[in-house]
């Protein structure tokens, strides 16, 4: 047996759990329940026990019956069994019966391991180099290089020049260079095969000076120079690439035809990061933009705009070029990208110009969600500068044009501005319009955070109404369900293969219905008793299922979204530090998603994401000399102590949460500024921050801390409501008091 791996050993207890669940539901064993599909799952069991003979037999039986997807998985599995001839035959069967790119990728990866380049070339003859998965194109080109196929350089050039580069491009390109060097050395008789790169070109040109580490003496053809340039920019060797921009235009003319758009894009990146004279670079791209057409003109205008912006004091020129880029855009994504930069340039320079452009272009975008972060930044700017009327006016402009997330945020905040008498409304009673705004938040697709806050402002106490609000559909897009994929996930659960579920769900998640995703999440939740990795996977599936649900969300799905993992440790930590459990659960979920072994790039560790220095300070205060920061019990105990300490040093639990994320000194400074600015309004001070706490959150200068606060409030409200008989409104008030 060559070796068949499916992601770890199955869990015997989880298998029993799943089988018992299935039997209790319908009285049928898994084999009877899944009928023709059961051969595939039983084959996995045989493979797990290293019983190759039975595994192969069952996989072959599975090819004859079951769903198309389980038959496909059987065919894929058989490519890993037997001798080379048998595996090659299995690959042939797979690509004959499933000719899509993913089937080709599986088969060709096995054929590469079996050293069958001719078959790879044969099977991939008709793939599209511009749209096929990069891994599949790499397999084809690697086989062509190995067989010295005369079409290799043409295909390599197409792949490198006309697609966004990846590590797979770089890997194959370096093989090409090595092969070229060996070929050149063999022809010249040179002793050092690495002294040359590239084949000797038919029309030689002087090589470019790409950077200080690559002063090649070899003679490269124009096409080789263009490939070298692209890989140089991909390697972030921007300084040398910037010096060769003009040379590349000349090389493109030698190649003939239109200049590849991605070459112009690479030139733009080289200019942004390879020089400090941004104004001179902007002038250069300004000139290019007048010479080029089509998509290349888009990139020239786009990078001219970015360079003028980076040069400073040239916002007008930057905006002009972004407008020209929008006109030259080849598709909606390019248009949206140029408009996003236009709005953000204006946001940094002129609020008035930003609002004017927003009114002009609002709704012309193709993907409203692409602008969510812009609207987040705009919100913070307007609110922190007390431009409340502008904020209110924008709320009316973006209805039915911005994403539901953005509109829900603006609707809630506009309602609060009306309540606090900070804006002049369009007519009628301000409080009535505020209530209408909050009601709109509850009925639309707003984020859970703003729904929870709206429930508090409307003082909703009816549990049925709250349930309907929190379980409302989060998406207006009905997914194209794949019943075979749903059956596959159910089969993995019934036959005890939790390690297979998450990867399959990632592959098909856009076509998995809410109920099926919830069942997969529930199964993994139970398996978390034996392997905590499954707990994290359960939580991820449940969260994704909620945000893509086009129908009412089951109450049980909310419980899977907000689970009580590590309940003993968290209960003990809360008792010791006089904290509410719902608050510590919210913190753990927000900090680590219940991944006890996680470590951030900054060095924060464990469930409550403590830094080593913070943990050491807490250990000293608790007189603990020997501890493991990754131990769930220790980590939750220390995290709870630290949070309780911060609550004691601030005026509100939410301020303590901000301090947990951004540091106490930052929070104190933000409070000082907020109180100072609020004093200018002549209105009564709110207890802690002058401005009300929910509006204070929206003015925080750190986007990360704003989002962290939203996560804490949302999770705390849901934990309190789901498990502790707390009204979400009461949780909000407790946190913001």
Buried (B, 14 or more C-beta within 10 A) or exposed (E): EBEBEBEEEBBEEBBEBBBEBBBEEEEEEBBEBBEBBBBBBBBBBBBBEEBBEBBBBBBBBBBEBBBEBBBBBBBBBBBBBBEEEBBBBBBBBBBEEBEEBBBBBBBBBBBBEBEBBEBBBEBBEEBEBEEBBBBBBBBBBBBBBBEEBEEBBEBBBBBBBBBEBEEBBBEBBEBBBBBBBEBBBEEEEEEEBEBBBBBBBEEEBEBBEBBEEBEBEBBBBBBBBBBBBBBBBBBEBBBBBBBBBEBBBEBBEEBEEEBBBBBBBBBBBBBBBBBEEBBEBBBBBBEBBEEBEEBBBBBBBBBBBBBBBBBEEBBBBBBBBBBBBBEBBBEEEBBBBBBBBBBBBBBEBBBEBBBEBBEEBBEEBEEBEBBBEBBBBBBBBBBBEBBBBBBBBBBEBBEEBBBBBBBBBBBBBBBBBBBBEBBEBEEEEBEEBBBEBBBBBBEBBBBBBBBBBBBBBBEBEEEEEBBEBBBBBBBEEEBEBBEBBBBBBBBBBBBBBBBBBBEBBEEBBEBBBBBBBBBBBBBBBBBBEEBBBBBBBBBBBBBBBBBBBEBEBBEEBBBBBBBBBBEEBBBBBBEBBEBBBBBBBBBBBBBBBBBBEBBEEEEBBBBBBBBEEBBBBBBEEBEBEEBEBBBBBBBBBBBBBBBBBBBEEBBBBBBBBBBBBBEBEBBBEBBEBBBEBBEEBEEEEBEBBBBBBBBBBBBBEBEEBBBBBBBBBBBBBBBBBBBEEBBBBBBBEBBBE
